[in-house]
Amino acid sequence: MRRDPRSLLWDVREAALAIQTFTQGMDLIAYEHNALVQAAVERKFEVIGEALNQLSKLDPGLAARVPDLPHMVSFRNQLIHGYATVNPTTVWTISQTSVLSLINVVQDLMGNSV
């Protein structure tokens, strides 16, 4: 059975919202000293990257509307497979600079992909 592309967008949105929740009220120093939050945030980035990778296979046209999708999938691969060491500062920076715009894009696509 073919998966509905909207469910993949939902996975992305929920993981991104979780990242916001996990890091709320933190700064970089607090993040760097909290291994539990680091692990949770990295896991949610893995979910985002996998969902976007699946979306690109299932509905390439819809996936093309997600800015920087290849970078997000690549980031997931780095986190999981260790192609390159990803330090906590990098993960923190991405969580603080990219997640909100990703939520907005995905939310818009969910509303328009019916």
GUBANU-325468 format. One record per residue (C-alpha): residue number from 1; x, z, y. Coordinates in pm, whole numbers, plus 32768, in hexadecimal, padded with zeros to 4 digits. Layout:
REM GUBANU-325468
DRENKE  i  x  z  y
DRENKE  NUM  X  Z  Y
...
This chain:
REM GUBANU-325468
DRENKE  i  x  z  y
DRENKE  1  8000  8000  8000
DRENKE  2  8081  7FA0  8156
DRENKE  3  80B3  80BD  824C
DRENKE  4  8003  80AE  839C
DRENKE  5  8108  807B  84B0
DRENKE  6  804F  817B  8585
DRENKE  7  80A6  8289  8488
DRENKE  8  8215  823E  84BF
DRENKE  9  81E4  8255  8636
DRENKE  10  8131  83A0  85FD
DRENKE  11  825F  841D  8536
DRENKE  12  8345  83BC  8656
DRENKE  13  8269  8464  8759
DRENKE  14  8243  85A5  8693
DRENKE  15  83B8  85BF  864D
DRENKE  16  8409  8580  87BC
DRENKE  17  830E  8687  882A
DRENKE  18  83AB  877B  8735
DRENKE  19  8503  873A  87CE
DRENKE  20  8475  8791  8922
DRENKE  21  83DE  88D1  8898
DRENKE  22  851C  8937  87E3
DRENKE  23  85F5  890B  8919
DRENKE  24  8501  898E  8A1D
DRENKE  25  85A3  8A92  8AFC
DRENKE  26  8700  8A4C  8A75
DRENKE  27  8833  89C9  8B1D
DRENKE  28  895E  8923  8A79
DRENKE  29  8A18  8A6A  8A3D
DRENKE  30  88EC  8B0D  8995
DRENKE  31  88BA  89D5  88C2
DRENKE  32  8A26  89CC  8858
DRENKE  33  8A0E  8B36  87E3
DRENKE  34  88CD  8B0A  871C
DRENKE  35  8912  8A61  85CE
DRENKE  36  87A5  8A7E  8566
DRENKE  37  8727  89BB  8694
DRENKE  38  883E  88BC  866B
DRENKE  39  87DB  887F  8501
DRENKE  40  866B  8862  855C
DRENKE  41  86AB  876E  8679
DRENKE  42  8791  8699  85A3
DRENKE  43  868D  868E  848F
DRENKE  44  8583  8616  8582
DRENKE  45  866D  8507  8602
DRENKE  46  8698  849D  8496
DRENKE  47  851D  8486  8474
DRENKE  48  8508  83B7  85B3
DRENKE  49  8617  82C7  8542
DRENKE  50  8582  829A  83E8
DRENKE  51  8422  8260  846E
DRENKE  52  84A4  815F  8565
DRENKE  53  8570  80B5  8456
DRENKE  54  8439  809A  837E
DRENKE  55  836E  8020  84A8
DRENKE  56  846B  7F0B  84E9
DRENKE  57  8433  7E8F  8384
DRENKE  58  82BA  7EBB  8383
DRENKE  59  8265  7E36  84DD
DRENKE  60  8392  7D99  858C
DRENKE  61  82C4  7D33  86BB
DRENKE  62  824E  7E95  86FB
DRENKE  63  83A8  7F21  86B4
DRENKE  64  843F  7E33  87B3
DRENKE  65  8374  7EE5  88BF
DRENKE  66  8433  802A  8883
DRENKE  67  8560  802B  896E
DRENKE  68  86AE  8076  88C9
DRENKE  69  8617  8077  876B
DRENKE  70  875B  7FFC  86C6
DRENKE  71  881D  8115  876E
DRENKE  72  8725  8219  86F3
DRENKE  73  873D  8197  858F
DRENKE  74  88B8  8193  85AC
DRENKE  75  88B5  82F9  862F
DRENKE  76  87E9  835F  84FE
DRENKE  77  88E8  82B8  841C
DRENKE  78  8A04  836F  84C9
DRENKE  79  8955  84BC  8499
DRENKE  80  8902  8482  832B
DRENKE  81  8A28  83BC  82AB
DRENKE  82  8B39  8440  838E
DRENKE  83  8BB4  82E8  83F7
DRENKE  84  8C2F  8396  852D
DRENKE  85  8C35  8505  8583
DRENKE  86  8B18  855E  866B
DRENKE  87  8B67  8690  8736
DRENKE  88  8A5D  8780  87B6
DRENKE  89  8A98  8715  891F
DRENKE  90  8A3A  85B0  88CA
DRENKE  91  88FF  861A  8812
DRENKE  92  88A2  8701  8933
DRENKE  93  88D6  85F0  8A35
DRENKE  94  87FE  84FA  8976
DRENKE  95  86F0  8601  8947
DRENKE  96  86E8  8641  8ABB
DRENKE  97  8704  84DC  8B3A
DRENKE  98  864B  8401  8A41
DRENKE  99  853A  84C3  8990
DRENKE  100  8439  84CE  8AA8
DRENKE  101  8449  8357  8AE5
DRENKE  102  842F  831B  896D
DRENKE  103  82F5  83F3  895F
DRENKE  104  825D  832E  8A7F
DRENKE  105  82AC  81DB  89E4
DRENKE  106  822C  823D  888E
DRENKE  107  80F2  82D8  891D
DRENKE  108  80AE  8196  89DB
DRENKE  109  80EA  80C4  88A3
DRENKE  110  8004  81A0  87D7
DRENKE  111  7EF2  816C  88D4
DRENKE  112  7F28  7FF6  88E0
DRENKE  113  7F68  7FAC  8771
DRENKE  114  7E08  7FE5  86F2
